Amino acid sequence: MQLRKITDRREQMRITREILEALPEWFGIPEAREAYIQDSAGMPYVCAMQSNQSVGFLYLKQTGKDTMEIAAMGVRKEAQRTGIGAALMEAAKTMAREQNCSFLQVKTVQMGKYEVYDRTNRFYQSVGFREFEVFPTLWDEGNPCQIYVMAL
């Protein structure tokens, strides 16, 4: 597996589309998925490659003077639980530090609502994120927004 920083906006959007469309359990709402795809263009972006195929990505956005957010992340199902997500997280921490940020944050659905998101929550906790705050209605009542943070 190789990590590559991607700076070409079209390539960022292509990779994001390709991977998110392969993950309907997490990215099944077409409008939300399209927003992630469009928003990926021009952002700090890293892609995991295996045999010349993109198997994972993440991109960051700055949410405050000292904070970067993992705006979107995806790893193909067949490549999950192989260390790719952890490697992408290490790259995210490096990119955030390069922007002189002190914190990294991520939003997901609160633990206990859906098994697929419970796995996501456990992943974020395993790489060092800690619970910060829950916004019960930020997205909607059925999807309370859990914010995780980590100090860099």
N, C-alpha and C positions, 0 to 999 in steps of 0.2 A: 504494500500500500504506500502510496506517495501523496503528500499534501502539496497543493499548488495554490498560490494566491492568484486570483483571477481579477483582472482589472477591466477587461473589455465588457462593456455594458450588455451587448447582445449575448455574449457567451454566458454571462452571469444569469441573464433571464432564461436562456435555453436550458442550462443545467438545473436551475430552480424549477422550471416547469416540468422537466423530465422526471425529476425525483419526487416532487410533490404530487404529481399525477399518479405515481406508483404507490402513494401512501394515503389512500382514501379514508382510512380509519381516523387519521389525524387531520387531513386536509380535504375533507369531502364537500365542503361548502364552496361551490364554484366561485362566487364573488370574493370570498375571503382568500381563496387560493390565488386568484388572479391579482389581488392586491399585493400579496407576498411576492409574486413574480415581478410585477411592475416596480415594487419598492426595492427589489434587490439591485436594480441597475445603479451602478456608481457607488455602491456601499463597500466598506471593507469586507472582503469576501474570500473564503478559502474553500477548496474542493478537495475531497479525497478521491483518488484514482486507483483503480486496480485493472490491470490488463487494458489500459487505455480507455476504460469506461469509468464515468463518474458514478461513485457509489454513495457519496455523502457530501454535504455542503453545510455551511452556515454563513450568515452575514450579520454584521453588527450595525447598529445605529447609535449615535450619541443622544442620550436622553437628558443629560445635564453636564455641567462644566467638568465634573469628575467621574461621570458614569457612562458606560457603554452598555447597550442591551443586546442580547442575542435576539435579533428581530425574527429570524426564522432559522430552523435547522431541520435537516432531514437526512436519514440514512436508510438506504434501501433495506427492505425486510430481510432479504437473504444475507445482508452484510451486518445486521444488528448483532450485538453481543460478541463482536470480534475485536473490540478496541478502537474502532474507527471513531465512534462518538467521543471517547476520551481523548483521542489525538486531536480531533477538531476543537475540543474545549481548550486544550493546551495552546493551540494556535490562536484561539479567540483571546485567551489571557495575554498572549504576547502582543497581538494587534492592539488590544486595549491599552496595554502599558506603553506601546509606541505612541499612542495618542495622549500620553500623560494622564490617563485615567486611573483612579484609585479603586473603583468598584465595577463589578460586572453584575448585571441583573438579567432575569428571564421571567417571562410570564407563561403560565400554563393553567390548566383546569385543576382546581383544588382536589387533593387526594380524597378518595372515597366516592367520587361521582361516577367514574367509568374506569374499568380495568385497564384499558389501553392508556389512559392518562395516568393511572397509578404507576404503570411501568415507567412512564416519562418522568414522573415525580421522583421515583426511586433512582433513576439515572442521574438526575440533576443533584440529588442529595449525595450520591456516590462520588461525584466529582468535586464536591466541596461547597455546593450551594446550601444556604440556610434559609428557612422560612422567614420572610419579612412581614408580609401583610396579605390579607385576603380582601378583595373587593367583591362582595356578594353579587352585585348587579352591574359591574362594569361592562360585561358582555351581555349577559342575561341571567335570570334567576336559576336556570338549569345548568349554567356553566360559570360557577364562581371563579374569579380570576385570582390565582395564587401567584404572588410575586416572591421570587427567590433572589437572594443577593449573595455576593462573595466579595471579600476584600482582596485586592490585588497587592 
